[in-house]
Amino acid sequence: MRKKRFLLLYGTQKGQAQAIAEEIAQQAEQHGFLANVFSLQDLEKFCLEEERDPVVIVISTTGSGEPPEPAAKFVREIQYKELPADYLAQLRYGLLALGDSEFTFFCNGGKIVDRRLQELGAKHFYDTGYADDSTGLEQVVDPWIEGLWAALNEEFAKRSGDPEKMEETKSAGDPEETKSAVGDQNAQNVPENLDLQMKAINLDSSPTPSTAPAKGDASDASAEAAPSLLRSVPPLCQCSLTVPSLPVPYLEVQILDCDGKEADPSSCYPGETVFRVPITRARRLTAEGAVKTAVMLELDVAHTDMELQPGDAFCVICPNPPEEVSEVLDRLGLAGRRRGQLCLAVRPGTKKRGACVPDYIPGKCSVEFMLTWCLEIRATPKKAMIRALVEHTSDAGERRRLQELCSKQGGSDYNRFVRDPSLGVLDLLNAFPSCRPPAALLIEHLPKLQARSYSAASSSLFHPGKLHFVFNIVEFAPRGGGAAPRRGVFVPAGSLNCLQCSLPARNLPPLRSPFSAGRPPLSICPRTPLSPL
Ligand SMILES: Cc1cc2nc3c(=O)[nH]c(=O)nc-3n(C[C@H](O)[C@H](O)[C@H](O)COP(=O)(O)O)c2cc1C
């Protein structure tokens, strides 16, 4: 039998939309469909104006609510004002928008495309899905894909004018049901379908011990009115909560009694050449007491053969500070086993799509190495992580507050007390002492510690063997105190080799302020050689 073909387009910035499109294509086979998959940037490979088969679009959002860059040209093309209102009248499509509800313009890349296709006369054969990375894309993606096959079958049946088949496909997967499973396409910032990804938990409406002051305590009256990270106020502390489904753990972690292998931090950056280079000088560029301190650093790159011009990019690998690593180890109950060898494996029978051991954690390294070089321990925990932490929290009051912070109803408390102050996982663990997560939870939920990109401020022509660049000390802000990067060590980006040099925060080479108080900070103009340090 001839397979029913559909066109499958994806627009991705970081690869998730592509992975989901590939998954749809793979599943399509099993459902008797043939998916022709293209990136939205391959404009020459598809033509919506002439497309007669159903179209499925998976598209993420980047920047402040923009479609991903590879889809930009496609979006510009459909936005031509001259296009007539029936330009895509023949088109039938389904759209899956990916986003993160912690951003202001949730799933806006998908919404832009969806709105414009409608303006051009295209019609949905399946309702739009809005998948939220902060609660776990799969919460929406999986049911959306499940419902897609029935919707496609119905669409093909309509085309062949076979009412019996339509009935069949309807009962096999009622599109009405599917519709409610994927939500209302007119979603606002938090789409309706988020309710469906969330499981209502009815909790005792009386305030829990650690979130509520004793009744009648006048001195606590003002505190009662003021919510904080640990304390909620009515109505939140009294209402039933809808919390995200529990992300299913997929990693098995063992810490062996033997010591972990001495791993090299460069092994966290497979495919890159990493140099360890010394910092030879540091010079303060901003006035004493400036909110943000800029420091010009000089690296000795003589043995690296790097030819850098001002403005060229390179990266810096910044390890997590040892004292924070020690605190995390402590909170995980692993202080005495910090050097123990880490053994990671995917749990047998795991159903999570793409579940794998992260390739940025070198095999057989120690748990301390992993926390120092591989995981972004200062990343702000997403709601899905907070939801997972609930399961490892013994105190009822703390559990309730964590549930509130990841709940739909507690969204503004989450923004105010977790996201806006850029809390890290350690801040949360310290605030909720009965929370004792396993190491696997951190590995599953914390992102990779990324190398940070900088611009060279000097030319190797004028400063042979030396590399100068400006480093913002704001990056040394204490935990929870703003933009949170950490201590410096340097690595490369793009075509350049990696640099790596150890720069303990509290051990900077002496700073000498070249400017008197009140002088503005020196700004670095790419490709303009600076005067020698
Ligand atoms: C730099 C950046 C900006 C983002 N901006 C938004 C945004 O404005 N709105 C939104 O809903 N999601 C936003 N997201 C979340 C992504 O859309 C989401 O993580 C998605 O799953 C990424 O899919 P992709 O890997 O296919 O690009 C942003 C993510 C990043 C990394």
The ligand as a Tripos MOL2 file, in Angstrom:
@<TRIPOS>MOLECULE
LIG
   31    33     1     0     0
SMALL
NO_CHARGES

@<TRIPOS>ATOM
      1 C1         18.8700   32.0870   24.1560 C.3       1 LIG1
      2 C2         17.4910   31.4880   24.3010 C.ar      1 LIG1
      3 C3         16.3840   32.2930   24.1660 C.ar      1 LIG1
      4 C4         15.1000   31.7470   24.3030 C.ar      1 LIG1
      5 N1         14.0170   32.5640   24.2050 N.ar      1 LIG1
      6 C5         12.7900   32.0500   24.3790 C.ar      1 LIG1
      7 C6         11.6370   32.8840   24.3120 C.ar      1 LIG1
      8 O1         11.7140   34.0890   24.1180 O.2       1 LIG1
      9 N2         10.4290   32.3000   24.4650 N.ar      1 LIG1
     10 C7         10.2700   30.9730   24.6920 C.ar      1 LIG1
     11 O2          9.1510   30.5270   24.8370 O.2       1 LIG1
     12 N3         11.3550   30.1550   24.7620 N.ar      1 LIG1
     13 C8         12.5910   30.6550   24.6130 C.ar      1 LIG1
     14 N4         13.6780   29.8340   24.6830 N.ar      1 LIG1
     15 C9         13.4920   28.4020   24.9680 C.3       1 LIG1
     16 C10        13.6050   27.5240   23.7300 C.3       1 LIG1
     17 O3         12.6750   27.8810   22.7340 O.3       1 LIG1
     18 C11        13.3720   26.0950   24.1600 C.3       1 LIG1
     19 O4         14.3880   25.7190   25.0590 O.3       1 LIG1
     20 C12        13.3290   25.1480   22.9900 C.3       1 LIG1
     21 O5         13.0770   23.8470   23.4650 O.3       1 LIG1
     22 C13        14.6220   25.1440   22.2190 C.3       1 LIG1
     23 O6         14.4430   24.3530   21.0730 O.3       1 LIG1
     24 P1         15.5870   24.2490   19.9310 P.3       1 LIG1
     25 O7         16.6920   23.4520   20.5730 O.co2     1 LIG1
     26 O8         14.9480   23.5140   18.8250 O.co2     1 LIG1
     27 O9         16.0000   25.6220   19.5390 O.co2     1 LIG1
     28 C14        14.9440   30.3680   24.5560 C.ar      1 LIG1
     29 C15        16.0840   29.5570   24.6790 C.ar      1 LIG1
     30 C16        17.3520   30.1060   24.5560 C.ar      1 LIG1
     31 C17        18.5550   29.2100   24.7190 C.3       1 LIG1
@<TRIPOS>BOND
     1     1     2 1
     2     2     3 ar
     3     2    30 ar
     4     3     4 ar
     5     4     5 ar
     6     4    28 ar
     7     5     6 ar
     8     6     7 ar
     9     6    13 1
    10     7     8 2
    11     7     9 ar
    12     9    10 ar
    13    10    11 2
    14    10    12 ar
    15    12    13 ar
    16    13    14 ar
    17    14    15 1
    18    14    28 ar
    19    15    16 1
    20    16    17 1
    21    16    18 1
    22    18    19 1
    23    18    20 1
    24    20    21 1
    25    20    22 1
    26    22    23 1
    27    23    24 1
    28    24    25 2
    29    24    26 1
    30    24    27 1
    31    28    29 ar
    32    29    30 ar
    33    30    31 1
@<TRIPOS>SUBSTRUCTURE
     1 LIG1         1 GROUP 0 **** ****
